Amino acid sequence: MGENTYTWEQVRAYSIIALNNLLNSENNISLKRMKLYIDSLQTIHHKDGVVGYSQRLIEKENRGE
């Protein structure tokens, strides 16, 4: 398996998505649970589309949805 490299925008986007998922799924938020949510994202979201998806989550939050 080759090395995966990510831009800062992709790293930030994965973090935003993980935090969104954690906040919407868990009552008990901890660093251990955050790590679980981040680790699962690499197989769920391809890095080429992750920045756009995180931006849509931010826009949705700004609209109050």
The first five atom37 places (N, CA, C, CB, O) and aatype in JSON, in Angstrom:
{
  "aatype": [12, 7, 6, 2, 16, 18, 16, 17, 6, 5, 19, 1, 0, 18, 15, 9, 9, 0, 10, 2, 2, 10, 10, 2, 15, 6, 2, 2, 9, 15, 10, 11, 1, 12, 11, 10, 18, 9, 3, 15, 10, 5, 16, 9, 8, 8, 11, 3, 7, 19, 19, 7, 18, 15, 5, 1, 10, 9, 6, 11, 6, 2, 1, 7, 6],
  "atom_mask": [
    [1, 1, 1, 1, 1],
    [1, 1, 1, 0, 1],
    [1, 1, 1, 1, 1],
    [1, 1, 1, 1, 1],
    [1, 1, 1, 1, 1],
    [1, 1, 1, 1, 1],
    [1, 1, 1, 1, 1],
    [1, 1, 1, 1, 1],
    [1, 1, 1, 1, 1],
    [1, 1, 1, 1, 1],
    [1, 1, 1, 1, 1],
    [1, 1, 1, 1, 1],
    [1, 1, 1, 1, 1],
    [1, 1, 1, 1, 1],
    [1, 1, 1, 1, 1],
    [1, 1, 1, 1, 1],
    [1, 1, 1, 1, 1],
    [1, 1, 1, 1, 1],
    [1, 1, 1, 1, 1],
    [1, 1, 1, 1, 1],
    [1, 1, 1, 1, 1],
    [1, 1, 1, 1, 1],
    [1, 1, 1, 1, 1],
    [1, 1, 1, 1, 1],
    [1, 1, 1, 1, 1],
    [1, 1, 1, 1, 1],
    [1, 1, 1, 1, 1],
    [1, 1, 1, 1, 1],
    [1, 1, 1, 1, 1],
    [1, 1, 1, 1, 1],
    [1, 1, 1, 1, 1],
    [1, 1, 1, 1, 1],
    [1, 1, 1, 1, 1],
    [1, 1, 1, 1, 1],
    [1, 1, 1, 1, 1],
    [1, 1, 1, 1, 1],
    [1, 1, 1, 1, 1],
    [1, 1, 1, 1, 1],
    [1, 1, 1, 1, 1],
    [1, 1, 1, 1, 1],
    [1, 1, 1, 1, 1],
    [1, 1, 1, 1, 1],
    [1, 1, 1, 1, 1],
    [1, 1, 1, 1, 1],
    [1, 1, 1, 1, 1],
    [1, 1, 1, 1, 1],
    [1, 1, 1, 1, 1],
    [1, 1, 1, 1, 1],
    [1, 1, 1, 0, 1],
    [1, 1, 1, 1, 1],
    [1, 1, 1, 1, 1],
    [1, 1, 1, 0, 1],
    [1, 1, 1, 1, 1],
    [1, 1, 1, 1, 1],
    [1, 1, 1, 1, 1],
    [1, 1, 1, 1, 1],
    [1, 1, 1, 1, 1],
    [1, 1, 1, 1, 1],
    [1, 1, 1, 1, 1],
    [1, 1, 1, 1, 1],
    [1, 1, 1, 1, 1],
    [1, 1, 1, 1, 1],
    [1, 1, 1, 1, 1],
    [1, 1, 1, 0, 1],
    [1, 1, 1, 1, 1]
  ],
  "atom_positions": [
    [[0.84, -1.16, 0.0], [0.0, 0.0, 0.0], [0.89, 1.23, 0.0], [-0.96, -0.01, 1.21], [1.84, 1.31, 0.79]],
    [[0.61, 2.2, -0.88], [1.39, 3.41, -0.96], [1.06, 4.38, 0.16], [0.0, 0.0, 0.0], [0.04, 4.25, 0.84]],
    [[1.94, 5.33, 0.33], [1.74, 6.34, 1.35], [0.67, 7.33, 0.91], [3.05, 7.08, 1.66], [0.68, 7.8, -0.23]],
    [[-0.24, 7.65, 1.8], [-1.25, 8.66, 1.52], [-0.74, 10.0, 2.03], [-2.62, 8.3, 2.19], [-0.28, 10.11, 3.16]],
    [[-0.82, 11.0, 1.18], [-0.49, 12.35, 1.61], [-1.72, 13.22, 1.45], [0.71, 12.94, 0.8], [-2.51, 13.05, 0.52]],
    [[-1.88, 14.14, 2.38], [-3.06, 14.98, 2.42], [-2.65, 16.44, 2.5], [-3.96, 14.6, 3.59], [-1.63, 16.78, 3.11]],
    [[-3.44, 17.3, 1.9], [-3.23, 18.73, 2.05], [-3.81, 19.16, 3.38], [-3.88, 19.53, 0.87], [-4.58, 18.42, 4.01]],
    [[-3.45, 20.36, 3.82], [-4.01, 20.88, 5.06], [-5.52, 20.99, 4.96], [-3.39, 22.25, 5.4], [-6.23, 20.68, 5.91]],
    [[-6.02, 21.42, 3.81], [-7.47, 21.56, 3.64], [-8.17, 20.22, 3.8], [-7.79, 22.16, 2.25], [-9.25, 20.16, 4.37]],
    [[-7.56, 19.14, 3.3], [-8.16, 17.82, 3.44], [-8.13, 17.36, 4.9], [-7.43, 16.81, 2.56], [-9.1, 16.77, 5.38]],
    [[-7.03, 17.61, 5.59], [-6.93, 17.24, 7.01], [-7.99, 17.97, 7.81], [-5.53, 17.54, 7.57], [-8.69, 17.38, 8.63]],
    [[-8.11, 19.27, 7.57], [-9.11, 20.07, 8.26], [-10.52, 19.58, 7.92], [-8.96, 21.55, 7.9], [-11.38, 19.52, 8.8]],
    [[-10.75, 19.24, 6.67], [-12.07, 18.77, 6.26], [-12.42, 17.45, 6.94], [-12.12, 18.59, 4.74], [-13.55, 17.28, 7.42]],
    [[-11.48, 16.52, 7.0], [-11.74, 15.27, 7.7], [-12.08, 15.53, 9.16], [-10.53, 14.32, 7.59], [-12.96, 14.87, 9.72]],
    [[-11.41, 16.47, 9.79], [-11.68, 16.79, 11.19], [-13.07, 17.39, 11.37], [-10.63, 17.77, 11.73], [-13.77, 17.06, 12.33]],
    [[-13.47, 18.25, 10.46], [-14.8, 18.85, 10.53], [-15.87, 17.79, 10.39], [-14.97, 19.93, 9.44], [-16.85, 17.78, 11.13]],
    [[-15.7, 16.89, 9.44], [-16.68, 15.82, 9.22], [-16.74, 14.91, 10.44], [-16.32, 15.0, 7.96], [-17.83, 14.54, 10.89]],
    [[-15.58, 14.55, 10.99], [-15.56, 13.68, 12.16], [-16.25, 14.34, 13.35], [-14.12, 13.31, 12.53], [-17.03, 13.7, 14.05]],
    [[-15.97, 15.61, 13.57], [-16.6, 16.31, 14.69], [-18.11, 16.42, 14.48], [-16.0, 17.71, 14.85], [-18.88, 16.24, 15.43]],
    [[-18.53, 16.7, 13.28], [-19.96, 16.74, 12.97], [-20.62, 15.4, 13.27], [-20.19, 17.13, 11.49], [-21.67, 15.35, 13.91]],
    [[-20.0, 14.33, 12.81], [-20.57, 12.99, 13.04], [-20.6, 12.67, 14.53], [-19.75, 11.93, 12.29], [-21.57, 12.1, 15.03]],
    [[-19.54, 13.02, 15.23], [-19.47, 12.76, 16.67], [-20.54, 13.54, 17.42], [-18.09, 13.11, 17.21], [-21.23, 12.98, 18.27]],
    [[-20.68, 14.81, 17.12], [-21.66, 15.64, 17.81], [-23.09, 15.19, 17.55], [-21.5, 17.08, 17.39], [-23.96, 15.35, 18.41]],
    [[-23.33, 14.62, 16.38], [-24.68, 14.18, 16.03], [-24.96, 12.73, 16.42], [-24.9, 14.33, 14.56], [-26.09, 12.26, 16.25]],
    [[-23.97, 12.02, 16.95], [-24.16, 10.61, 17.24], [-23.9, 10.2, 18.69], [-23.3, 9.81, 16.36], [-24.37, 9.15, 19.12]],
    [[-23.17, 11.0, 19.42], [-22.72, 10.57, 20.74], [-23.14, 11.56, 21.82], [-21.2, 10.41, 20.76], [-23.17, 12.77, 21.58]],
    [[-23.47, 11.05, 22.98], [-23.7, 11.89, 24.14], [-22.42, 12.01, 24.95], [-24.84, 11.32, 25.01], [-22.2, 13.01, 25.65]],
    [[-21.57, 11.01, 24.86], [-20.33, 10.97, 25.62], [-19.17, 11.26, 24.68], [-20.14, 9.59, 26.33], [-18.64, 10.35, 24.04]],
    [[-18.78, 12.53, 24.59], [-17.73, 12.94, 23.68], [-16.39, 12.88, 24.4], [-17.99, 14.37, 23.12], [-16.23, 13.43, 25.49]],
    [[-15.44, 12.2, 23.77], [-14.09, 12.09, 24.35], [-13.08, 12.04, 23.2], [-13.97, 10.82, 25.26], [-13.45, 11.86, 22.04]],
    [[-11.82, 12.2, 23.55], [-10.77, 12.12, 22.54], [-10.71, 10.73, 21.9], [-9.41, 12.48, 23.15], [-10.47, 10.61, 20.7]],
    [[-10.94, 9.7, 22.7], [-10.92, 8.33, 22.19], [-12.02, 8.14, 21.14], [-11.1, 7.3, 23.34], [-11.79, 7.55, 20.09]],
    [[-13.21, 8.65, 21.42], [-14.31, 8.54, 20.46], [-14.03, 9.39, 19.22], [-15.65, 8.97, 21.11], [-14.35, 8.98, 18.1]],
    [[-13.43, 10.56, 19.42], [-13.08, 11.41, 18.28], [-12.12, 10.67, 17.36], [-12.46, 12.73, 18.75], [-12.27, 10.73, 16.14]],
    [[-11.14, 9.99, 17.92], [-10.18, 9.22, 17.13], [-10.89, 8.15, 16.32], [-9.11, 8.59, 18.03], [-10.56, 7.94, 15.15]],
    [[-11.85, 7.47, 16.93], [-12.61, 6.44, 16.21], [-13.35, 7.03, 15.01], [-13.59, 5.75, 17.15], [-13.4, 6.43, 13.94]],
    [[-13.93, 8.2, 15.21], [-14.66, 8.85, 14.12], [-13.72, 9.31, 13.01], [-15.46, 10.04, 14.66], [-14.06, 9.21, 11.83]],
    [[-12.56, 9.82, 13.37], [-11.6, 10.25, 12.35], [-11.06, 9.05, 11.6], [-10.43, 11.04, 13.0], [-10.99, 9.07, 10.37]],
    [[-10.68, 7.99, 12.31], [-10.09, 6.81, 11.66], [-11.02, 6.19, 10.63], [-9.72, 5.78, 12.69], [-10.56, 5.69, 9.6]],
    [[-12.31, 6.2, 10.89], [-13.25, 5.57, 9.96], [-13.47, 6.39, 8.69], [-14.59, 5.35, 10.65], [-13.93, 5.85, 7.68]],
    [[-13.15, 7.67, 8.71], [-13.43, 8.53, 7.56], [-12.57, 8.22, 6.34], [-13.23, 9.96, 7.94], [-13.01, 8.45, 5.21]],
    [[-11.38, 7.71, 6.54], [-10.5, 7.45, 5.4], [-11.11, 6.43, 4.44], [-9.15, 6.95, 5.89], [-10.89, 6.51, 3.23]],
    [[-11.87, 5.5, 4.95], [-12.5, 4.51, 4.07], [-13.88, 4.95, 3.59], [-12.61, 3.18, 4.78], [-14.39, 4.42, 2.61]],
    [[-14.49, 5.91, 4.29], [-15.83, 6.37, 3.92], [-15.8, 7.47, 2.87], [-16.57, 6.85, 5.15], [-16.58, 7.45, 1.92]],
    [[-14.89, 8.43, 3.04], [-14.84, 9.59, 2.15], [-13.51, 9.63, 1.41], [-15.06, 10.89, 2.95], [-12.45, 9.6, 2.04]],
    [[-13.56, 9.71, 0.09], [-12.35, 9.83, -0.7], [-11.78, 11.23, -0.51], [-12.64, 9.55, -2.2], [-12.53, 12.2, -0.45]],
    [[-10.48, 11.34, -0.43], [-9.87, 12.62, -0.1], [-10.12, 13.71, -1.14], [-8.39, 12.44, 0.07], [-10.03, 14.89, -0.81]],
    [[-10.44, 13.35, -2.37], [-10.7, 14.36, -3.39], [-12.02, 15.11, -3.17], [-10.71, 13.72, -4.76], [-12.17, 16.24, -3.63]],
    [[-12.96, 14.49, -2.49], [-14.25, 15.13, -2.29], [-14.51, 15.62, -0.88], [0.0, 0.0, 0.0], [-15.56, 16.2, -0.6]],
    [[-13.57, 15.4, 0.0], [-13.8, 15.68, 1.41], [-13.9, 17.17, 1.72], [-12.69, 15.06, 2.23], [-14.66, 17.56, 2.6]],
    [[-13.16, 18.0, 1.02], [-13.2, 19.44, 1.29], [-14.57, 20.01, 0.96], [-12.1, 20.18, 0.49], [-15.13, 20.78, 1.73]],
    [[-15.12, 19.63, -0.18], [-16.45, 20.1, -0.57], [-17.52, 19.64, 0.39], [0.0, 0.0, 0.0], [-18.44, 20.39, 0.72]],
    [[-17.42, 18.4, 0.84], [-18.41, 17.87, 1.77], [-18.36, 18.62, 3.1], [-18.19, 16.36, 2.0], [-19.41, 18.96, 3.67]],
    [[-17.16, 18.88, 3.6], [-17.07, 19.6, 4.87], [-17.6, 21.02, 4.72], [-15.61, 19.63, 5.36], [-18.21, 21.55, 5.65]],
    [[-17.37, 21.63, 3.57], [-17.89, 22.98, 3.34], [-19.42, 22.97, 3.33], [-17.35, 23.55, 2.01], [-20.04, 23.91, 3.84]],
    [[-20.02, 21.94, 2.76], [-21.49, 21.84, 2.77], [-22.01, 21.68, 4.2], [-21.95, 20.66, 1.91], [-23.06, 22.22, 4.53]],
    [[-21.29, 20.95, 5.04], [-21.71, 20.81, 6.45], [-21.66, 22.16, 7.17], [-20.81, 19.79, 7.17], [-22.55, 22.48, 7.95]],
    [[-20.62, 22.94, 6.91], [-20.5, 24.25, 7.52], [-21.63, 25.16, 7.04], [-19.13, 24.89, 7.2], [-22.24, 25.87, 7.84]],
    [[-21.9, 25.14, 5.76], [-22.99, 25.96, 5.21], [-24.34, 25.55, 5.8], [-23.04, 25.85, 3.68], [-25.17, 26.41, 6.11]],
    [[-24.54, 24.27, 5.96], [-25.78, 23.76, 6.56], [-25.92, 24.26, 8.0], [-25.81, 22.22, 6.52], [-27.0, 24.67, 8.42]],
    [[-24.82, 24.23, 8.75], [-24.85, 24.73, 10.12], [-25.14, 26.23, 10.15], [-23.51, 24.43, 10.83], [-25.89, 26.7, 10.99]],
    [[-24.55, 26.97, 9.22], [-24.78, 28.41, 9.16], [-26.23, 28.75, 8.87], [-23.89, 29.04, 8.1], [-26.74, 29.78, 9.31]],
    [[-26.9, 27.88, 8.12], [-28.32, 28.09, 7.82], [-29.22, 27.65, 8.98], [-28.71, 27.32, 6.56], [-30.42, 27.91, 8.97]],
    [[-28.63, 27.0, 9.97], [-29.4, 26.56, 11.14], [-30.1, 25.23, 10.95], [0.0, 0.0, 0.0], [-31.04, 24.92, 11.68]],
    [[-29.67, 24.47, 10.02], [-30.3, 23.16, 9.76], [-29.75, 22.11, 10.68], [-30.11, 22.74, 8.32], [-30.17, 20.95, 10.6]]
  ]
}
